[in-house]
Amino acid sequence: MYQNQPKLWWSTRERIRYRNCTKPRPVHGGKNCTGLDKDIIFEDCNTNICTINQNIVNTPTISKPITNEFKTSSVSPQKTAIVNPFVSTQNVNDVSTKEPTDTTAIRKLGFLDNTTVEAERTITTPKSITKAALTRQNLNESVTEMENVWEMQTTLTDNDLQATSTTTTTTEKDLLNVTISPAYVDVLEGQSQLITCNVTGIPTATSITWLFTPTGSNKSNSLNISNADEYSGGTIQNPSLTVLDFQLSDGGTYECFVTNAVGTSNSSSSVLRFIQHLTISVNPSNGTAIYGDISYTIECTVSGIPLSTSWSWLKRLSTGGELTTISSGSKYSIANSATLPHLTINSIVEDDEHDYFCQGTNDAGTQISTHARLIVNGDLLNVTISPAYVDVLEGQSQFITCNVTGIPTATSITWLFTPTGSNKSNSLNISNADEYSGGTIRNPSLTVLYFQLSDGGTYECFATNVVGTSASSSSVLRFIQQLTIAVNPSNGTAIYGDISYTIECTITGIPQATSWSWLKRLTTGGTLTTISIGSKYNIVNSATLPHLTIKSIVEDDEQDYFCQGTNDAGTQISTHARLIVNGGISILSKYKVKYYSPVALKLKTTKIKQKLRHEAQRIPLKFQLISITVM
């Protein structure tokens, strides 16, 4: 039916358009072929309607886009239409109402006037499809299954020529074109990152694969895009990939691989670098320093990916206010470290009491730590002393407690002494181990050894730190000594009937006696009894000479007498002052007594008898008579 009709061939193998060719596939430049006057180019056939220079061409729909089409030639306005017999002819007014059933390939059909056009590139020899097998469905399937060529019957409608011809159309088959973006991006920890993968060309993709090479590794792995917790997309329907909740392990190089019937194409690489906000901590978060300390250091630990590129310290009052940047210098030292930029504050003073902040910056931004609060403790020391007043007995050692509290600690301890009765103070030489013990920084308390009169006075403890010098209250040490009491005569005699007999008492000591008294007891011993002033006894009211006078001497006055005195050191008593009372003796008889012969005397009283016996033993007797008169 069609053998004798002029034929229109479109050979993509040679890219030469022919008409009225007597053989089905003319060779380039072959005979018996009459080229058409002009090329007619069909493009943008999205709804089976192709509009070129007000001409309408209906072409079959192809399921996937075809890339690498031919260069466009000039269009002839004389050719009105080419009609595909397998698709109903559409009116130009129907273009807007037709929805595309799939992406449509660009169609190009041209008429040449005895000229040739070289193809952009050569493809495989076309494969024919018979008219009987060619339907709309078969045509689409043929293209989907990557068939190269199909033949179809077309009717050429021309103002000059109307004929039915067979048109051979060739579809190119090639690797898909894959592009990817971004080429490089920093991704913040926890965020999601979209990697766009654009796939164009035909035949369509049969699979999508994403390869991932971790940062620092040369080993690539195929991503498990079915893991919905980590990835989204990466499929044929949606080649682009979204990495969810980006973590350190997600940092690396991504590539998109697309496979079709021709083979596998891959994109360029997309490098995703993991970054995270810096984590900055300070230690101690709350600390104390002592006024006058040499230095105080606050540690700062900075961690994060990437490392900090800059770091600094800031401060503000602990009560709040604006942050000010700290500069390195004589007052502050900052360690030059991206991970440990510690701050050292030198020569601590009260004004260093602030809140301090460590700050670091990396590609993820600038972060700042919580505060490190510094409390500066320091003032004049508190110095207390005891006892405030004490009597110290001569020869004893006296301990004076000096308590020093506060900070900064003492750098020196000084003891000042003002002697009793003087207003001039002197610094004690506490290094004199014969007189003092203690009085140092380690042992501020002072012990005065072998207390003497010259040690009595006022003592003060002075403690010095970097803030200044503090003084204690005073401690008064009063020298006291036990009284020394002497009586005179220590042994004396009186005559029975004497008017009086006086025993002197001398009392010495510091302080003087505050009270004094006399006591007596029998010469043979016994209990002491206090003598009271009265008609029998008289005591001089004197702290130093409280003499005793015994009046109207009788035999009973023969006793041992004691002087007693009391001062702040206690009560002291003298040795005895013995009084012997002698009386007159009457002669009762005369006796002739030989030398060393016993004498028997008859006495009126036992006391006189004993006295005389005593006296008789003392007096050397000669060969003579002794007359004894007993009164």
C-alpha positions in Angstrom: 0.0 0.0 0.0 2.8 2.3 0.9 5.5 1.0 -1.4 5.0 3.5 -4.3 4.3 6.5 -2.0 7.0 9.0 -1.3 8.6 8.3 2.0 9.9 10.7 4.7 12.8 9.3 6.7 14.4 10.7 9.9 17.6 9.0 10.4 19.2 9.9 13.7 22.2 7.8 12.8 23.3 10.3 10.2 21.0 13.2 11.2 20.0 13.9 7.6 16.4 14.5 6.6 15.2 13.0 3.4 12.0 12.9 1.4 10.8 10.8 -1.7 13.6 8.3 -1.1 13.2 5.1 -3.1 14.9 3.0 -0.6 14.1 2.7 3.1 17.4 3.9 4.6 19.3 6.1 2.1 22.9 6.6 2.5 24.1 10.1 3.2 24.1 11.9 -0.1 22.3 9.1 -1.9 20.4 9.4 -5.1 16.7 9.5 -5.9 16.0 11.5 -2.7 14.5 14.9 -2.8 15.0 17.0 0.3 12.2 19.0 1.6 12.5 22.8 1.4 12.7 23.5 5.1 13.1 21.7 8.4 10.2 21.5 10.7 11.2 21.2 14.3 8.8 19.7 16.8 9.5 20.4 20.5 7.8 20.8 23.9 5.2 18.2 23.1 3.8 17.8 26.6 0.2 17.0 25.8 0.5 15.4 22.4 0.2 19.0 21.0 3.4 20.6 19.5 3.2 24.2 18.5 5.9 25.3 16.0 5.4 28.6 14.1 1.6 28.3 14.3 1.8 24.7 13.0 0.3 21.8 15.0 1.9 18.4 15.3 0.6 15.5 17.3 3.1 13.0 18.7 3.0 10.0 21.0 3.6 10.5 24.7 6.9 9.0 26.0 7.1 7.9 29.6 10.5 9.4 30.5 12.5 12.4 29.3 15.0 11.9 26.5 18.2 13.9 26.7 20.9 14.8 24.3 18.5 15.9 21.5 19.6 17.4 18.3 20.3 21.0 17.5 17.3 23.0 16.4 17.2 23.9 12.7 15.3 26.7 11.1 11.6 26.2 10.9 9.6 26.4 7.7 6.3 28.3 8.0 5.1 26.6 4.8 4.6 23.2 6.5 1.3 23.2 8.3 1.3 19.9 10.2 2.4 16.3 10.4 -0.2 14.0 11.8 0.4 10.8 13.7 -2.2 8.2 12.7 -2.0 6.5 16.0 -3.0 9.6 17.9 -6.1 11.6 17.2 -5.4 15.0 15.7 -5.8 17.8 18.2 -6.9 21.3 17.6 -4.5 24.1 18.8 -7.3 25.5 20.9 -7.2 22.2 22.9 -3.6 22.6 24.1 -4.5 24.2 27.4 -7.0 21.6 28.3 -4.8 18.6 28.0 -3.0 17.3 31.0 0.3 15.5 30.4 0.3 11.8 31.3 4.0 11.7 31.5 7.1 13.7 30.7 7.3 14.0 26.9 10.4 13.8 24.9 11.4 16.5 22.5 10.6 15.5 18.9 12.5 16.9 16.0 11.5 16.3 12.3 13.0 18.2 9.5 12.9 18.7 5.7 16.0 19.5 3.9 16.5 20.9 0.3 19.4 18.8 -1.0 21.5 19.5 2.1 22.9 17.4 4.9 23.3 18.0 8.6 25.9 16.0 10.6 24.6 14.4 13.8 25.9 15.6 17.1 26.9 12.1 17.8 26.4 8.6 16.5 24.1 6.1 18.2 23.4 2.5 17.6 21.6 1.2 14.5 17.9 1.6 14.9 15.7 -1.3 15.5 12.5 -1.5 13.6 9.1 -2.1 15.1 6.3 -3.2 12.7 3.2 -1.3 12.3 1.0 -4.1 13.5 2.8 -4.1 16.9 2.9 -0.4 17.3 0.1 1.0 19.5 0.2 3.8 22.0 0.8 1.3 24.9 3.4 -0.6 23.0 5.1 2.6 22.0 5.4 3.8 25.6 6.5 0.4 26.8 9.1 0.2 24.0 10.6 3.5 25.2 10.4 2.5 28.9 12.1 -0.8 28.1 14.9 1.2 26.4 14.1 0.2 22.8 16.0 2.4 20.5 13.8 3.0 17.5 10.2 2.6 16.5 8.5 3.0 13.1 5.1 4.5 12.6 2.9 5.4 9.8 2.4 9.1 9.4 0.4 11.3 7.0 2.3 14.2 5.7 -0.1 17.1 5.1 1.5 19.9 3.1 0.2 22.7 1.0 2.3 21.4 -1.9 2.2 17.6 -1.2 -0.1 15.2 0.5 1.1 11.7 0.9 1.4 8.9 3.4 4.9 8.0 4.4 6.6 5.8 6.9 8.6 7.8 9.5 11.4 6.1 11.5 12.1 7.8 14.8 15.1 7.0 16.9 15.3 7.5 20.7 18.7 8.0 22.2 19.8 5.8 25.1 22.6 7.0 27.5 23.8 7.2 31.1 21.7 9.6 33.3 23.0 13.0 34.3 23.3 13.4 38.1 24.0 16.7 39.8 24.3 17.3 43.6 24.3 20.2 45.9 25.7 21.6 48.2 29.3 20.8 47.4 30.3 21.7 51.0 28.4 22.7 54.0 28.8 22.9 57.8 26.0 21.1 59.6 25.2 21.9 63.2 24.8 19.0 65.6 21.2 17.9 65.8 20.0 19.7 62.7 18.8 18.0 59.5 20.6 18.6 56.2 19.2 18.2 52.7 21.5 17.1 49.9 19.8 17.8 46.6 20.3 15.1 43.9 18.9 16.0 40.4 18.6 13.2 37.9 17.9 13.9 34.2 18.0 11.8 31.0 16.5 8.6 29.7 16.2 5.7 30.1 14.8 6.4 33.6 16.6 5.4 36.8 16.0 1.9 38.0 17.9 2.4 41.3 19.3 5.1 43.5 22.3 4.5 45.8 24.0 6.9 48.2 27.6 6.3 49.2 29.1 7.8 52.3 32.8 8.2 53.2 33.2 9.3 56.9 35.5 12.2 57.6 39.1 11.0 58.0 38.4 7.6 56.3 38.9 6.4 52.8 36.3 3.6 53.0 32.9 4.3 51.5 29.7 2.6 52.6 26.3 2.4 51.0 23.8 4.2 53.2 20.8 2.3 54.5 18.3 4.9 53.5 15.5 2.7 54.8 16.5 3.8 58.3 13.8 6.4 58.8 15.5 7.6 62.1 18.5 8.7 60.2 17.5 9.4 56.6 14.7 10.7 54.4 14.5 10.4 50.6 17.3 8.9 48.5 14.8 6.9 46.4 13.9 6.7 42.7 10.8 8.9 43.3 12.8 11.3 45.6 16.6 11.0 44.8 17.5 13.9 47.2 18.7 12.8 50.6 18.0 14.4 54.0 20.3 13.4 56.9 18.3 13.7 60.1 19.5 14.7 63.5 23.1 15.2 62.3 25.7 13.7 64.5 29.5 13.4 64.4 29.3 10.1 62.7 27.3 11.7 59.8 30.2 14.0 58.9 31.9 13.1 55.6 31.4 12.9 51.8 28.2 11.9 50.2 27.7 10.8 46.5 24.5 10.0 44.6 24.7 7.0 42.2 21.9 6.5 39.7 21.5 3.4 37.6 19.5 2.9 34.4 19.5 0.3 31.6 22.7 1.8 30.2 24.7 1.8 33.4 25.4 3.8 36.6 26.1 7.5 36.8 27.4 9.2 39.9 27.3 12.7 41.1 30.1 14.9 42.3 30.7 14.8 46.0 28.9 16.7 48.7 31.0 17.3 51.9 29.0 17.7 55.1 31.2 18.8 58.0 29.9 18.2 61.5 30.1 21.2 63.8 28.7 21.7 67.3 28.4 24.5 69.8 31.3 24.7 72.2 30.8 23.3 75.7 32.5 25.6 78.2 32.9 24.9 81.9 34.7 26.7 84.7 36.2 25.4 87.9 35.7 26.3 90.7 32.3 27.7 90.0 32.5 29.3 93.5 35.8 29.9 95.1 37.5 32.0 97.8 40.8 33.8 97.9 42.5 35.6 100.7 43.3 39.3 100.6 47.0 39.4 99.7 47.2 36.0 98.1 49.8 35.8 95.4 47.4 34.5 92.8 44.1 32.7 92.2 43.5 30.5 89.1 40.1 29.6 87.5 40.3 26.7 85.1 38.3 26.8 81.9 37.6 23.6 79.8 36.4 24.1 76.2 35.3 21.2 74.1 33.5 21.0 70.7 34.0 20.3 67.0 35.8 22.1 65.6 38.0 23.5 68.4 37.6 27.1 69.4 39.4 29.5 67.2 39.4 32.3 69.8 38.8 32.5 73.5 38.6 35.2 76.1 37.6 36.0 79.7 35.1 38.4 81.0 34.0 39.7 84.4 31.3 41.6 86.2 30.4 42.4 89.7 28.8 39.6 91.7 25.8 41.8 92.1 25.3 42.1 88.4 26.1 44.6 85.7 27.8 44.8 82.4 30.4 42.3 81.3 33.9 43.6 80.6 36.7 41.9 78.7 39.8 40.9 80.7 43.1 41.7 79.0 46.4 39.8 79.8 48.9 41.8 81.7 50.4 42.2 85.2 47.1 41.6 86.8 45.7 38.8 84.7 47.3 35.9 82.8 45.3 33.9 80.3 46.7 30.5 79.1 46.9 30.4 75.3 45.0 27.2 74.7 42.0 26.3 72.6 40.9 23.8 75.2 42.2 25.0 78.5 42.4 28.8 78.5 42.8 29.1 82.3 42.7 32.6 84.0 45.1 33.5 86.7 44.4 36.6 88.9 47.6 38.0 90.5 48.0 39.8 93.8 44.5 39.3 95.2 42.8 42.4 96.6 39.3 43.2 97.6 38.4 44.5 94.1 39.0 41.1 92.6 35.7 39.8 94.1 33.8 39.4 90.8 32.0 36.8 88.6 34.3 35.6 85.9 33.2 34.1 82.5 35.1 32.0 80.0 34.1 32.6 76.3 35.0 30.6 73.2 34.2 30.8 69.5 34.3 28.2 66.7 32.5 27.8 63.4 29.2 27.1 65.2 29.3 30.4 67.0 30.3 31.9 70.3 29.5 30.3 73.6 30.0 31.5 77.2 30.3 29.6 80.4 28.4 30.0 83.6 30.0 32.3 86.2 33.0 31.4 88.3 32.4 33.5 91.4 35.4 34.7 93.5 34.9 35.7 97.1 37.8 37.6 98.5 38.2 37.2 102.2 40.5 39.5 104.0 40.5 42.1 106.7 42.4 43.1 109.8 42.9 40.1 112.0 40.9 39.6 115.1 43.2 39.3 118.1 41.9 38.3 121.6 43.9 37.9 124.7 43.5 36.4 128.2 43.6 36.8 131.1 42.7 40.4 131.3 44.2 40.6 134.8 46.0 38.2 137.0 48.3 38.1 140.0 51.4 36.2 139.3 53.3 34.8 142.2 57.0 35.4 142.3 59.0 32.7 140.6 56.0 31.2 138.8 55.4 31.1 135.0 52.4 32.9 133.6 50.7 31.9 130.3 49.0 34.7 128.3 46.7 33.4 125.6 46.7 35.3 122.3 44.1 34.0 119.7 44.5 35.3 116.2 41.7 34.7 113.7 40.8 35.9 110.3 42.4 36.1 106.9 44.8 36.9 105.4 46.9 35.0 107.9 49.4 36.8 110.1 52.7 37.7 108.7 54.1 38.7 112.1 53.4 38.7 115.9 54.6 41.3 118.2 54.3 41.6 122.0 54.4 45.0 123.7 55.0 45.4 127.5 54.4 48.4 129.7 55.9 48.0 133.2 53.8 48.7 136.2 53.9 52.3 137.1 55.3 53.3 133.6 53.7 54.7 130.5 56.5 53.6 128.1 55.9 50.4 126.1 58.6 48.2 124.8 58.7 45.3 122.3 59.5 42.1 124.1 62.5 40.1 122.9 60.7 36.9 122.7 63.8 35.2 121.4 65.1 35.3 125.0 64.4 31.7 126.0 65.3 32.3 129.6 62.4 34.8 130.0 59.8 33.9 127.4 58.2 31.1 125.4 56.0 31.4 122.3 54.9 34.7 120.9 55.4 33.6 117.3 53.2 33.3 114.2 52.8 29.6 114.8 52.3 30.1 118.5 51.1 33.6 119.2 50.5 33.0 122.9 53.2 34.0 125.4 54.6 32.4 128.5 56.5 34.6 130.9 59.0 32.4 132.8 60.2 32.8 136.4 58.0 35.8 137.1 59.8 38.6 138.8 58.9 42.1 140.0 60.2 43.5 136.7 57.7 41.4 134.8 54.7 43.0 136.3 52.9 45.2 133.9 50.6 45.3 130.9 51.0 43.0 127.9 49.5 43.4 124.4 49.6 41.1 121.4 49.9 42.6 117.9 49.2 40.6 114.8 50.0 41.9 111.3 48.8 40.6 107.9 48.8 42.2 104.4 45.8 44.3 105.3 47.4 45.8 108.4 48.1 45.4 112.1 45.6 44.4 114.7 46.1 44.8 118.5 44.6 42.8 121.3 43.2 44.3 124.4 45.6 44.4 127.4 46.6 41.7 129.8 47.7 43.0 133.2 50.1 40.8 135.1 50.6 41.9 138.7 53.6 40.7 140.6 52.8 39.3 144.0 54.9 37.5 146.6 54.3 35.7 149.8 54.7 37.8 153.0 57.9 37.4 155.0 57.1 37.6 158.7 59.7 37.8 161.5 59.3 38.1 165.3 61.7 39.4 167.8 62.7 38.2 170.3 62.2 34.7 169.2 62.8 33.6 172.8 62.3 36.0 175.7 61.7 36.1 179.5 59.5 38.1 181.7 59.2 38.3 185.5 56.1 37.3 187.1 54.3 40.6 187.8 56.0 42.6 185.1 53.8 45.3 183.7 54.2 44.2 180.1 56.1 42.3 177.6 56.4 43.2 173.8 57.1 41.0 170.9 57.9 42.8 167.6 56.6 41.5 164.3 58.0 42.7 160.9 56.0 41.9 157.8 57.4 42.4 154.2 56.1 41.5 150.8 54.3 42.7 147.6 51.6 43.6 148.1 51.6 44.5 151.8 49.6 42.6 154.2 46.0 43.4 154.1 45.3 41.8 157.5 47.5 40.6 160.5 46.9 38.9 163.8 48.6 37.1 166.6 48.2 33.6 167.8 49.5 31.6 170.8 49.8 28.1 172.1 51.5 26.3 174.9 55.2 25.8 174.6 54.5 22.1 174.9 52.4 22.3 171.7 48.7 22.2 171.1 46.1 24.3 169.2 46.8 27.8 168.1 44.3 30.3 169.4 43.9 33.8 168.1 44.7 36.7 170.4 42.2 39.4 170.6 43.0 43.0 171.5 41.8 43.9 174.9 43.0 44.7 178.5 45.4 41.8 178.4 46.8 42.2 174.8 47.5 45.1 172.5 48.3 44.8 168.8 49.7 47.6 166.8 47.6 48.3 163.7 50.3 48.1 161.1 50.7 46.1 157.9 54.4 45.9 158.4 54.9 46.2 162.2 51.9 44.8 164.1 53.7 44.3 167.4 52.1 42.4 170.3 52.2 43.7 173.9 51.3 41.3 176.8 50.2 43.2 179.9 50.5 42.2 183.6 52.7 39.2 183.2 51.6 36.2 185.1 52.6 32.6 185.0 50.0 31.8 182.3 51.7 34.2 179.9 54.5 31.8 179.4 53.6 30.5 175.8 54.7 30.5 172.2 53.5 33.5 170.3 53.0 33.8 166.4 52.6 36.7 164.1 50.4 36.1 161.1 49.8 38.3 158.0 47.7 38.0 154.8 48.1 39.5 151.4 47.0 38.6 147.8 49.6 35.8 147.8 48.1 34.2 150.8 48.5 34.0 154.6 51.8 33.5 156.1 52.8 32.9 159.8 56.0 33.6 161.6 58.1 31.2 163.7 57.2 31.3 167.4 58.3 33.9 169.9 58.6 32.0 173.2 58.0 33.8 176.4 59.4 32.5 179.7 57.8 33.9 182.8 60.1 33.8 185.9 58.7 34.4 189.4 60.3 35.1 193.2 61.0 31.9 195.5 60.7 31.9 199.5 63.2 30.0 201.6 61.4 27.3 203.4 64.5 25.5 204.7 68.1 25.2 204.2 69.8 22.1 202.8 73.3 21.0 202.7 73.9 19.5 199.3 76.9 17.7 198.1 78.1 18.2 194.6 75.9 16.2 192.2 73.7 15.1 195.1 69.9 15.2 194.4 68.0 18.1 196.0 64.5 17.5 197.1 62.4 20.7 197.0 58.9 21.2 198.2 57.2 23.6 195.9 53.8 25.2 196.0 52.9 24.6 192.4 53.8 22.0 189.9 54.8 24.6 187.4 57.3 26.3 189.7 58.6 22.9 190.8 59.3 22.0 187.2 60.9 25.4 186.6 63.2 25.1 189.5 64.2 21.6 188.7 65.1 22.8 185.3 67.0 25.8 186.7 68.8 23.6 189.2 70.1 21.4 186.4 71.4 24.4 184.6 73.2 26.1 187.5 76.5 24.6 188.5 76.4 23.7 192.2 79.4 24.0 194.4 80.0 22.7 197.9 77.8 25.2 199.5 74.2 25.6 200.7 71.6 26.9 198.3 68.7 28.8 199.7 65.5 28.7 197.7 62.6 30.9 198.6 59.2 29.9 197.2 56.8 32.8 197.0 
